[in-house]
Amino acid sequence: MIRIFIFFLALVIVAWIILRIREQIRSTPAEPHPQSALSTWFGLRDMALQASRSKLSLAPATSPSEPFGVVMETGLDTGTATVVGFADGSASIYLSSGGGFIGGHGQQPIRRAAQNFVVTARNFQPYMHATSEFPVADAGRTIFYVLTDEGAYTDSALTEELAEGNHKLSSLFNAGQEIVTRYRMWDEFRR
């Protein structure tokens, strides 16, 4: 009789533990699946790279080679960071590991940074080469894609050289980094 009681008591305890574990699993927020984060990043990146003046409802350009957008992609040891700025002041940051910021044009400092990024790109676009391919930046490297009505233009450099100001594209890099800085400041202010 005691064995049957101990057996049922053990059975009740095991059932109780299983129920508690199930409750804990249900109440724990799910971490984004790395593959899901990566596919979201690729989708957002592709949308930015395939943008056009008409899709963005931007005013006509003075010339077909006038930039309306810039995509700056930096390869990191942990993934890739993509910074996007458009002439209307829209600015986004996409991280291949998940997360980032989208839009930004509602915040004046972010909007100005995005517009400055595009204006700065005007100085570099004539020296870049046309491209229809958009490889992802390798670790330690930054790639720029300048978007115009006649197509995309690209150039790249080592991120360290850009950050140190030792490269011809350093001022374009700094303009892109200003978007990152403004988003960080805005995010800290919101908290």
C-alpha positions as CSV (number, residue, x, y, z in Angstrom):
1,M,0.0,0.0,0.0
2,I,2.8,2.4,0.9
3,R,4.5,1.6,-2.5
4,I,1.4,2.5,-4.4
5,F,1.1,5.8,-2.4
6,I,4.7,6.7,-3.1
7,F,4.3,5.8,-6.8
8,F,1.2,8.0,-7.1
9,L,2.9,10.8,-5.2
10,A,6.0,10.6,-7.5
11,L,3.6,10.6,-10.5
12,V,1.8,13.7,-9.2
13,I,5.2,15.5,-8.6
14,V,6.5,14.6,-12.1
15,A,3.2,15.9,-13.6
16,W,3.4,19.1,-11.6
17,I,7.0,19.7,-12.7
18,I,6.1,19.1,-16.4
19,L,3.2,21.6,-16.1
20,R,5.5,24.2,-14.5
21,I,8.1,23.8,-17.3
22,R,5.4,24.2,-19.9
23,E,4.1,27.4,-18.3
24,Q,7.6,28.7,-18.1
25,I,8.3,28.0,-21.8
26,R,5.0,29.6,-22.8
27,S,5.7,32.8,-20.8
28,T,9.3,33.2,-21.9
29,P,9.5,35.5,-25.0
30,A,10.9,33.8,-28.0
31,E,14.3,35.0,-29.2
32,P,14.3,35.8,-32.9
33,H,15.5,32.9,-34.9
34,P,18.9,33.8,-36.5
35,Q,17.7,32.6,-39.9
36,S,14.5,34.8,-39.6
37,A,16.6,37.8,-38.6
38,L,18.9,37.2,-41.6
39,S,16.0,36.9,-44.1
40,T,14.4,40.1,-42.7
41,W,17.7,41.9,-43.1
42,F,18.1,40.6,-46.7
43,G,14.5,41.7,-47.5
44,L,15.0,45.2,-46.1
45,R,18.4,45.5,-47.8
46,D,17.0,44.5,-51.1
47,M,14.1,46.9,-50.8
48,A,16.5,49.8,-50.2
49,L,18.8,48.8,-53.0
50,Q,15.8,48.4,-55.5
51,A,14.3,51.8,-54.5
52,S,13.5,54.4,-57.1
53,R,12.4,58.0,-57.1
54,S,8.9,57.0,-58.2
55,K,8.6,54.3,-55.5
56,L,9.7,56.9,-52.9
57,S,7.5,59.7,-54.4
58,L,10.6,62.0,-54.7
59,A,10.8,65.1,-56.9
60,P,12.4,64.7,-60.3
61,A,16.2,65.0,-60.5
62,T,18.1,67.7,-62.3
63,S,20.1,64.9,-64.0
64,P,19.8,61.1,-64.3
65,S,23.0,60.7,-62.3
66,E,21.8,62.8,-59.3
67,P,21.7,60.6,-56.2
68,F,18.4,60.1,-54.4
69,G,19.7,57.5,-51.9
70,V,22.8,56.0,-50.4
71,V,23.3,52.5,-48.9
72,M,26.4,52.1,-46.7
73,E,27.2,48.6,-45.6
74,T,29.8,47.7,-43.1
75,G,31.0,44.1,-42.5
76,L,31.6,43.3,-38.9
77,D,32.9,40.2,-37.2
78,T,29.4,39.5,-35.9
79,G,27.4,40.3,-39.0
80,T,26.6,43.3,-41.2
81,A,25.3,46.7,-40.5
82,T,23.4,48.5,-43.3
83,V,22.8,52.3,-43.1
84,V,20.4,53.8,-45.6
85,G,19.6,57.4,-46.3
86,F,17.2,58.9,-48.9
87,A,16.7,62.5,-50.2
88,D,13.4,62.8,-48.4
89,G,15.1,62.4,-45.1
90,S,14.2,58.8,-44.5
91,A,17.0,56.9,-42.8
92,S,17.2,53.3,-41.6
93,I,19.7,51.0,-40.0
94,Y,19.4,47.2,-40.6
95,L,21.5,44.7,-38.7
96,S,21.9,41.2,-40.1
97,S,21.8,39.8,-36.6
98,G,18.3,41.4,-36.2
99,G,17.1,44.8,-35.1
100,G,17.8,48.3,-36.2
101,F,15.8,51.4,-36.9
102,I,13.4,52.2,-39.8
103,G,12.1,55.6,-41.0
104,G,13.6,58.4,-39.0
105,H,12.2,61.2,-41.1
106,G,9.9,62.2,-38.3
107,Q,12.9,63.3,-36.2
108,Q,14.6,66.4,-37.6
109,P,18.2,65.5,-36.6
110,I,17.8,62.1,-38.3
111,R,16.1,63.6,-41.4
112,R,18.9,66.2,-41.8
113,A,21.6,63.5,-41.4
114,A,19.9,61.4,-44.1
115,Q,19.6,64.4,-46.5
116,N,23.3,65.3,-45.8
117,F,24.3,61.7,-46.6
118,V,22.7,62.0,-50.0
119,V,24.1,65.5,-50.7
120,T,27.6,64.3,-49.7
121,A,27.2,61.3,-52.1
122,R,26.9,63.8,-55.0
123,N,30.6,64.6,-54.6
124,F,31.6,60.9,-54.9
125,Q,29.2,59.4,-57.4
126,P,31.1,60.6,-60.5
127,Y,34.2,58.7,-59.3
128,M,32.3,55.5,-58.6
129,H,31.6,52.7,-61.0
130,A,28.2,51.5,-62.2
131,T,26.9,48.3,-60.8
132,S,23.9,45.9,-60.9
133,E,25.4,43.5,-58.4
134,F,25.2,44.1,-54.6
135,P,27.5,41.8,-52.7
136,V,27.5,41.9,-48.9
137,A,30.4,43.6,-47.3
138,D,33.1,41.4,-45.9
139,A,34.3,41.9,-42.3
140,G,36.5,45.0,-42.0
141,R,35.2,46.5,-45.2
142,T,32.5,49.1,-46.0
143,I,30.7,49.2,-49.4
144,F,28.8,52.3,-50.6
145,Y,25.9,52.0,-53.1
146,V,24.8,55.4,-54.5
147,L,21.3,55.2,-56.0
148,T,20.4,57.3,-59.1
149,D,17.8,57.3,-61.8
150,E,20.3,55.8,-64.2
151,G,21.3,53.0,-61.8
152,A,23.5,52.3,-58.8
153,Y,27.2,53.3,-58.4
154,T,29.6,51.7,-55.9
155,D,32.9,51.9,-54.2
156,S,34.4,50.4,-51.1
157,A,37.3,50.7,-48.7
158,L,38.6,49.2,-45.5
159,T,36.5,50.4,-42.6
160,E,39.5,51.3,-40.5
161,E,40.9,53.6,-43.2
162,L,37.5,55.3,-43.5
163,A,37.1,55.8,-39.8
164,E,40.6,57.2,-39.4
165,G,39.9,59.8,-42.2
166,N,42.7,58.3,-44.4
167,H,40.6,57.5,-47.4
168,K,39.0,59.6,-50.2
169,L,35.5,58.2,-49.1
170,S,36.0,59.1,-45.4
171,S,33.6,62.1,-45.5
172,L,30.9,59.9,-47.1
173,F,31.5,57.4,-44.3
174,N,31.3,60.1,-41.7
175,A,28.0,61.3,-43.2
176,G,26.6,57.8,-42.9
177,Q,27.9,57.5,-39.4
178,E,26.0,60.7,-38.5
179,I,22.8,58.7,-39.1
180,V,23.9,56.1,-36.7
181,T,24.8,58.8,-34.1
182,R,21.5,60.6,-34.4
183,Y,19.6,57.3,-34.0
184,R,21.6,56.5,-30.9
185,M,20.9,59.9,-29.4
186,W,17.2,59.6,-30.2
187,D,17.0,56.1,-28.8
188,E,18.7,57.2,-25.5
189,F,16.3,60.2,-25.3
190,R,13.3,57.9,-25.7
191,R,14.4,55.7,-22.8
